[in-house]
Amino acid sequence: MGNVNVTIRMDAELRKEATLLFKDLGLSLNQAVTLFVKQTVREQRIPFAIKRNMPNKTTREALKEIELMEQGKIPSKTYNDVDELFEDILDETIK
């Protein structure tokens, strides 16, 4: 069976990063794409999980805290300057 050309559009920076990674793995970008397509056909599915980027527990808790502050359910802190902010952060870290 003969080869055919396939044109793919992607962000230039993504292509650059992918090319460097695949080179380090001993593959060209073309070989990596072909490998992906072969694996997809072989497994009859995308060969990796596709899911939304979910924030971790700490980030979810911080987002919830912000939401409660915006609703006025818990007090929010204010600072007069950045030095005061960093002093408070350092104090909290030491505790």
SEKENU-372483 format. One record per residue (C-alpha): x, y, z; residue in three letters. Coordinates in steps of 0.02 Angstrom, whole numbers, padded with zeros to 5 digits, always signed. Example, Ala and Ser with C-alpha at 12.3 -4.5 7.8 and 13.67 -1.06 7.14 Angstrom:
<koltis>
+00615-00225+00390ALA/+00684-00053+00357SER/
</koltis>
This chain:
<koltis>
+00000+00000+00000MET/+00068+00171-00046GLY/+00098+00318+00066ASN/-00007+00477+00061VAL/+00030+00652+00122ASN/-00075+00719+00266VAL/-00074+00904+00313THR/-00100+00950+00496ILE/-00121+01127+00562ARG/-00056+01163+00737MET/+00015+01304+00839ASP/+00197+01340+00793ALA/+00256+01335+00974GLU/+00168+01168+01003LEU/+00252+01097+00848ARG/+00422+01158+00907LYS/+00400+01083+01081GLU/+00332+00918+01011ALA/+00473+00905+00885THR/+00603+00927+01021LEU/+00518+00799+01134LEU/+00499+00670+00996PHE/+00679+00697+00941LYS/+00734+00660+01119ASP/+00629+00500+01110LEU/+00710+00452+00945GLY/+00559+00494+00837LEU/+00516+00623+00707SER/+00352+00718+00719LEU/+00291+00616+00570ASN/+00337+00451+00655GLN/+00251+00506+00816ALA/+00090+00551+00726VAL/+00095+00387+00629THR/+00124+00293+00793LEU/-00027+00380+00870PHE/-00139+00339+00720VAL/-00081+00156+00715LYS/-00115+00135+00900GLN/-00286+00218+00882THR/-00334+00101+00739VAL/-00266-00051+00832ARG/-00363-00012+00992GLU/-00514+00065+00905GLN/-00508+00209+01028ARG/-00401+00359+01076ILE/-00256+00271+01164PRO/-00258+00386+01316PHE/-00385+00466+01430ALA/-00460+00630+01372ILE/-00528+00728+01518LYS/-00551+00903+01580ARG/-00414+00983+01681ASN/-00485+00978+01857MET/-00406+01082+01994PRO/-00332+00987+02139ASN/-00409+00986+02314LYS/-00308+01136+02376THR/-00358+01242+02227THR/-00541+01191+02243ARG/-00538+01241+02427GLU/-00458+01409+02384ALA/-00589+01441+02250LEU/-00728+01399+02372LYS/-00651+01518+02500GLU/-00649+01658+02372ILE/-00831+01622+02328GLU/-00879+01633+02513LEU/-00783+01797+02530MET/-00873+01868+02379GLU/-01040+01818+02456GLN/-00991+01902+02620GLY/-01004+01738+02715LYS/-00825+01748+02777ILE/-00718+01903+02799PRO/-00582+01942+02674SER/-00416+02020+02720LYS/-00356+02184+02651THR/-00181+02255+02653TYR/-00112+02431+02639ASN/+00041+02376+02541ASP/+00131+02223+02475VAL/+00251+02218+02623ASP/+00103+02198+02741GLU/+00036+02057+02631LEU/+00202+01963+02631PHE/+00222+01987+02818GLU/+00051+01906+02844ASP/+00094+01762+02725ILE/+00258+01730+02815LEU/+00170+01735+02985ASP/+00043+01606+02923GLU/+00180+01495+02853THR/+00275+01493+03018ILE/+00121+01444+03121LYS/
</koltis>
